[in-house]
Amino acid sequence: MKPGRIALFFAAVIAALAVACTLFPREGVEVAGHEFYLPPVPPTREAPTQPMVEEPAADTTAELDAAPRHASLYVADTARYPLSTTHCFSDTTDLRFWLPDSAFFDAFWEAAEQARGAGRILRVMHYGDSQIEMDRITCRLRSYMQRTFGGGGPGMLPFRTIIPTYAVRQYATGDLTHLSSFGDSTVSRSPGNYGPMMQCFRLGGSANVTLREAAKRGVDDRIKRFSNVRLVYNNRGSTLRATLTDRATKQQLPLQADSSGIGSLRWQLDSASNNLTLNVNGSAELYAVTLDNGPGVAVDNIPMRGCSGQQFTLVPLERLGQAYAQLDVGLIIMQFGGNSMPYLRDTKAIVKYCTSIGRQIDHVRRACPQARVLFIGPSDMSTRVRGQLQTYPWLPEVVDSLAATTTRHGAAYWSIYHAMGGYNSMLQWKKDNLAGEDYIHFTTRGAELMGDRLAEALAASYRRYTLRRHLTLNQPQ
């Protein structure tokens, strides 16, 4: 066949398909009990878009690390899903918090301000799914907190690394059995024995872990050195012995726990180090190692791959409370929802999930009553609907329902979905190389941007707190 006829044939086929896509009923047709659809013809040019969140004011920018801004982001029309008016908003931007009351964060800000002067290490614990792995998002929040209120170090770590992190290099060996409430079927389960990281390592003899500064370029210098070290454990009756060695100075600091039960061993180095080894002997569950350089604020990254945020009640209230009591916790962040999104396909399923999240929040608040709890819901996520990528159909309802549930249970809510730009914003994030090929997870650049936006939201909350305090102190008597 001549080339001209081949080209004419393909042109005719394409034209026929275009006509079929245009005339085919948008609601599809049913044949023998099966529904069939044809994708609509895409527009020849993109619809006009609106700019996303405006650049922060100069005072906000000064509070954050210098980082590339992505002004090319756009937001889709979110009028289709109006926000509920039953919540107490801290502002009216896409970085707003849903709050149970307008002074919700005040106690935390007061504690953060006083921590450095009081010689205190106040913890912010950031739990989440795979979106926060490798210290993503958390690292930007930590940078803001520690520059504003003091402190340093990477924070809380499991005794042996499960997922590599940008924050610290970690190598562990010895008689260790991993127990976890999350992970694949190869991980051992032991309900009730997980500790504040929802996992632990059971020690049955001796083990050691080496902890060194992060090797990744661009990592905040504040996390590279540590002078305050803590081992949180559940001693199983025998004497738990631990020796911390500063590999640079060869200084050895032995400690032991003679009493059984949940406790912690603490070391205060004369000067900050970037290369430590911790040797342990005994029979115990090792819950966590904290590496801080206080006083000030410590920010922990606690990723739980594959989780939907429903693991907290697997740790008995008394045991979780005893573990939190070993730590000075001011704020607990729970970032979940993305892993459940594909399975939430009607209002009944959404109500069931939100009810479970309410129980998790209640459990954490009872275990750590002095801490404020902030829940962060799912980001925008795309799936194919009749051949086209778009926001999961039930995601906006999930976001509104989580916001209502969270505030009803005495916690705050922050929406990554709205911070991204709302409905169909993931398509633009992917186009700008801020999200991955799965249209679910952020790239490193996207995670850093989202971490900056979370820090911006909290910075705005802190400014409102200081303004209210100033106005109160200067009211005429």
N, C-alpha and C positions, 0 to 999 in steps of 0.2 A: 504494500500500500504506500502511496506517495506521502511524504511528510506533511504536505498541505492538508490532505484528507485526514491524517491522524490528528493534526491540531484541531481541525474542524470538528472531529468526533468528540475529543475531550471538551471542547468549548460547548458543544451541544449537551453533553452529559452534565457539566457544571451548571449550565443555564437551567436544565431540567430540574436538578436538585435544588437550585435556588428558588425556582417557582414552587416546588413541592414544599420546601421549608416555609415559604411565605403563606401558602394556602392551607397547609396542614393545620388542623385545629390545635390551638395552643393547649387545650385541656387533654389532647391525645384522643385516640380511638381505642375501643375495646374489641378484640377479635378472639373468639373462643375462650373467653375468660381472662385474656391477657391484655394489658394496656401497652400501647405503642406510642412513642413520641418522636418527633423530629426537632432538632435544635432550631431556634429562630435564626434568621440571617442577622449577623452582628452588624452594628452601625459602621458606616464607612469612616467615621471620625469619632473620637472619644467625646463623651458628654462633658460639658464644662464642670469643673470641680471647684471646691472651695478650699482655701488654705486651712491647714490643721491648726493646732494650738499655736497661738502667737509666741514669739520669742519671749523669754522671761525678762522682767525689768532688770535694770542694771544691778540692783542690790541682790537679786536672786542669782544672777550669773556670777557675781563675786563670791558667792558662798559655795559654788560648785567647782569641781575640778574642770580645768580647761579640757574640753572635749569637742569634737566636730559636731556641729549642729546640722540637722538634716531638714533644711527648709523646703525641700522638694516634696515633702509628704503632703498628702491631700486627704480630705475626709469626705465620705459619701453622705448622702442625705439621711439624717437620723430622725427626721420628723415622724417617720413611720412608727417609731417605737418611743413615744414620749416617756420621760422619766416620771416615776411616781412622785407625787407631791406630799407623801406622808412621812418622808424622812427629814431629819435635821441636816441640812447641807452646811459644810464649812465654807463653801463659796459657790459660785455659779459656773465655773469653768469645767472643761473636760477632765481636770485633775482633781475634782471635788472629792471629799470624803462624805459618806453617809454616816451619820453619828447618832448614837442614842441620846446625847445631849451636847450642847455647844461647848461645854468645858471638859469634854471627854479626855483630851490629851494633857490637860493642865498639870496633873500630878506627875506625869512622866517628864514633861519639860522642866518642871521644878527640880525633880530628882537629877536630871541630866545636867542642869546648870550647877548644882551643888556637888556633883560627884568628884570633880577634880580637887576642889578645896577640902573635901572630907576624906580624901585618900581612898575613894570608893571606886570599884569597877562595876558599873551598871550594865547589865546585859540586854541586848536586843537579839532575840532568837528568831531567825527567819527560816521557817519550814516551807517546803514547797515540793513540787514534782520536778520532772526533768527540765523544765524551763529555767531552773536556777542552778543546775549542775555546774560544776567547775568554778563556783563562786560568781556565776553570771548574775547580773542584776544586783545581788547582795554587795558586790565589791563597790559599786557606785554609791549605794546607801551608806556603807561603812566609811567611805572617804568623806562624805558630808558630815556624818555624825562625829567622827574623830577630829576633823579639822575644827568643828564648831565647839565641841565639848571636851576635847582631849582624849587621850587613850591611844592604843596601838595594838599591833599583833593581829593574827588572822582569826582568833576566837576559838570556838569549840570544834573539835575533830574527833572522829572515831579512833580507837586505838590503832586500827589498821585501815588504811585507805581502801574504799570500795570504788569510788569514782575519782580519778585524778582531779586535782584542783589547781587553779592558778595561784592560790594563796600560799601554799607551802608544799615542799617535797617531803614525802613520808615513806619510810621503809620499816616493816615490822616482820618479825619471825618469832617462832616459839609455839608453845602448847596452847593454841587459841582455837576456839570453836565459835563461828559466827552465828549469832541468833538474831533474827530480824523479822519484823512484822510486815516487811515488803520485800520485793524481789522475786526472782523466778523460783521454780520448784526445787532447785538445787540448794536453796538456802534453808537452814534448819529453823523450825518454828518452836517457840517456847512461850506461849501466852503468859503475860504478866511479868516477864523478866527482861523487858526491853530497855527501860530507862528513858531519860529525857530526849534521846536521839531516835527513839522508836526502834533501836537495835542495841546490841552489845556484843562483847567478845568474852566468852567464858574461858577463864584461865584455869588450867589444870596442871600447874607446875611452874615453869619459868618462861618468860618471853621478854622481848625488848623491842623498842621502836626508836628510830632515828628521825629527828625532825629538823629540817633545814629550810632556809629562806627560799622563797619562790624564785624560779629561774626565768619566768616569762618576762619579756620586756614590757615596759609600760605599767607594771604593777606598782601600786602606791607604796612608797618607801615606808609608810607607817606600819605596814604589816610585816616587814622583813626582819624585825628584831623583837625579842620577847624576854621579859624579865619576871613575869608572874606566871607560874605554871601550876595547874591543878589536875589531879587525877580523881575522878568521881567513880565510885565503885559500890558494889554490894558484897561485902566480905562474908564468905560462907563458913565462918567459924574458926578456921585456922588463922594464924598470923599472916597478914598480907604485908610483905616488905617491898619497898620500892627505893631505887637509887637514881637520882637525876645527875647526869654528868654533863658539864659544859665542855664540849670537845675542844674548844679553843684554849681555855685556861686549865683544863684537866681537873677542875674542881668537882668533887663528888659530894653529893648531899643525900645521905640515906634517911629514910623515914619508914615507920611501920604503923600499921593499924591493928591494935590488939583486940578491939571490940568487934563483934559481928554486926552485920546489918549495913545499911546505906550510910556512906560517909564520903569524905574526901581528904586527900593529902595535898598540902599546899607548899610550894617553894617560892621564895623571894630571892632572886639573884642580886648580887651586889651591883652588877651592870648588865645591860641587855645583851643577849647572845643571839646568834643566828644559826647555831648548830648544836643541838642537844640530843642526848640519848637517855631514854628512860628504861631501866631494867626493873622487872617485877617478878616476884615469886610468891606462890601461895595458891589458894583456891578462892576464886571470886568471879563476879561478873564485872567487867570493866566497861563502864557506861560511856565515859568521855574523857578526853584530855583537852584542857583549855590553855591556849597560848596567848597571853595578853601582855601589854606593856603599858600598864595603867599609871596613875588613876585616870578615870574618864569613862568613856563608853566603849564597850566591846560589842561587836556585831558578828553573830554566828551564821554561817551558811549550812543548812541542814537539808540536803536534797533527798527525796524519797521517790525514786524512779517508779513510774507506773501507778502511783498512789492517787486516790481521789479525795484524800483528807479524812478518811474514816478509820484511821488506825489508832487514834489517841485513846479511845476507850478500851483498847486491848491491854493497856497498862492499868492495874488497879489504882483507884484514886489515892489511897494511902501511900503506895509505893511511888507513884509519880510525884505526889506532894513532897515526900521526903527527898527525892532526887532534886526537885526544883529548889528545895530549902538549902541545898549546898551551894546554890548559885544566887547571885543578886540580880534577879530578872525584873526589868522595868517594862518591857514591851515584847509581846509574842506575836509574830506575823505568821499567818497560815495562808499559803498561796496554792489553791487547788481548784479543781473543776474541769480542767481541760481533758483529763483522762475519762471523765464520765460523760462528756458532751456527746460523743457519737451514740450513746445508748439512751439518751433522754429524748424520747420521741413523742411524748404527750404530757399533758398537765399532771396526770397522776404520777408519772415517773419523776417529774420535776419536784412535786410536793414530797415524795418519798425521799429523794436525795437531800432536799433542803432540811427536812426533818432530822435526818441523820447528821447533817452538818451542825444543826442547832445543838444536838446532843454532844458533839465533839467540843463545841465552844463552851458549853456548860461545864464539861469535864475538865477542860484546861483551866477555866476561870476558878473552879473550886480547888484545883490542885495548886494554883499559883495566884491567890487572891490579890496580891499586891501589884500584879502586872496588868497593863492594859492589853487587850487582844484586838488585833487588826486582821480582818479576813480580806484576801485579795482573790477575786474571782477569775474566770477564764478570759484569755485574750480572744480577739476575733479569730475565727477558724473557718477555713473554706472547705466546702465539699461540692461535688458535682450534683446539681439538680437539673434533670432533663438535659444533660450534656453541657451545662454551663457551671463554672466555678462561682460559688456565692457563699455568703455566711450560712452556717448551719441554721436551718429554719427555726429551731426552738431556742437558739442561743440568746437572743435578746430577752426572752421570758425567763430564762435561767438567771441571767444577770440581775434583772429586777427582783426575782424571787429570792436570790441569795442576799441582796441588799436588805430586803425586808426582814428576812430570817435573822441575819447577822445583828441588825440593830435591835430587834425584838429580844435577842438573847444577850444584850448588854455589851456588844462589841462594835467596832467601827468597820466600815466596808470601803474598799477602794477598787475601782473598776479599770483594769487594764484595757478592757474592751472599749470604754469611752476614751481612755488616754491615747489609744491608737487612732481614734477617729470614728468608731462606731461601725455601723453596717457596711460590709464589704471593704473595710479599710485594709484587711490583710492582703488584698490584691495589689494595693499600692505599695505596701511594705515589701512584698515579694519583688515587685518591679524595681524598687529602690535598693534591692539586695540587703534588706533588713530582716527578711524572713527566708526560711529554707524552702526546698522543693516540695515539702509535704504541706505547705501552707498552714502550718501549725506552730512550729518552733521558730524562735528568733535566731538570726545569725549572731555572731559575737558583737557586731556593730549595733544590731537591733536590740540586743540585751543590754548593752551599755546605755543606749538611748533611753530604754524603758527604765533602767536603774536611775538615770538622771531625772526622769519625770517623776518617779516615786520620791526621790530626794527633793525635787522642787515642790511637790505637794506637801511634804512634811515641813520643809523650810517655810512655806507660806503659813502653815498651821502654827509654827513656832513664832513667827512674826506677829500673828494675831494674838497669841498668848502674851507676848511681851507688851504689845500695845494695850491690851485690856488691863494688864497689871499696872502699866504706867498711868493709865487714866484713873484706875481705882486709887492708886497711891496719891494722886494729885487732885482728887476731888476735895472741894472745900468742906471743912468740918462744920 
